[in-house]
Amino acid sequence: MKVVTNQQMREIDRKAIEENKISGLALMENAGLRIFQSLKNIYTDLRLKKILIFSGSGNNGGDGFVVARH
């Protein structure tokens, strides 16, 4: 896993949106779905688990709402 700073992540997002024509919503959906899939790989039956998701108002908050929806 590569770790990046906030500024580096903003630049990655900007390039994805402007240069690769990927919408911000699509980036959020993909991030949230991947997090959900990772949780499914860790926990055998998520339906039997109680999971709390704390989401703020920024992009990470949007990712959290996508995870909760799945």
C-alpha positions in Angstrom: 0.0 0.0 0.0 1.3 3.4 -0.9 0.8 6.2 1.6 0.4 9.8 0.3 0.0 13.2 1.9 -3.3 15.2 1.7 -1.8 17.4 -0.9 -0.6 14.5 -3.0 -4.1 12.9 -2.8 -5.7 16.1 -3.9 -3.4 16.2 -6.9 -4.2 12.5 -7.7 -7.9 13.3 -7.5 -7.5 16.4 -9.7 -5.7 14.5 -12.4 -8.2 11.7 -12.4 -11.1 14.2 -12.7 -9.5 16.6 -15.2 -7.1 14.5 -17.3 -8.8 11.1 -17.2 -12.4 12.5 -17.2 -13.4 10.4 -14.2 -16.2 12.2 -12.2 -15.7 12.9 -8.5 -18.8 10.8 -7.8 -17.3 7.8 -9.6 -14.1 8.2 -7.6 -16.2 8.2 -4.4 -18.2 5.2 -5.5 -15.1 3.2 -6.3 -13.3 4.1 -3.1 -16.4 3.2 -1.0 -17.0 -0.1 -2.8 -13.3 -1.1 -2.4 -13.5 -0.4 1.3 -16.7 -2.5 1.6 -15.1 -5.3 -0.3 -12.0 -5.2 2.0 -14.3 -5.5 5.0 -16.1 -8.5 3.4 -12.7 -10.2 3.0 -11.8 -9.6 6.7 -15.2 -10.5 8.2 -16.9 -13.7 7.0 -20.5 -12.5 7.4 -21.1 -8.8 7.6 -24.8 -9.3 8.1 -24.0 -10.6 11.6 -21.7 -7.7 12.5 -22.6 -4.3 13.8 -20.5 -1.7 12.0 -20.4 2.0 12.9 -19.2 4.4 10.2 -18.4 8.0 11.2 -18.4 10.2 8.2 -17.6 13.9 8.0 -18.7 16.4 5.3 -15.7 16.0 3.0 -14.8 13.5 0.3 -13.8 10.9 2.9 -17.3 11.4 4.4 -18.8 10.6 1.0 -16.7 7.4 0.8 -18.1 6.4 4.2 -21.7 6.9 3.1 -21.0 4.6 0.1 -19.6 1.9 2.4 -22.7 2.2 4.6 -25.0 1.9 1.6 -23.3 -1.4 0.5 
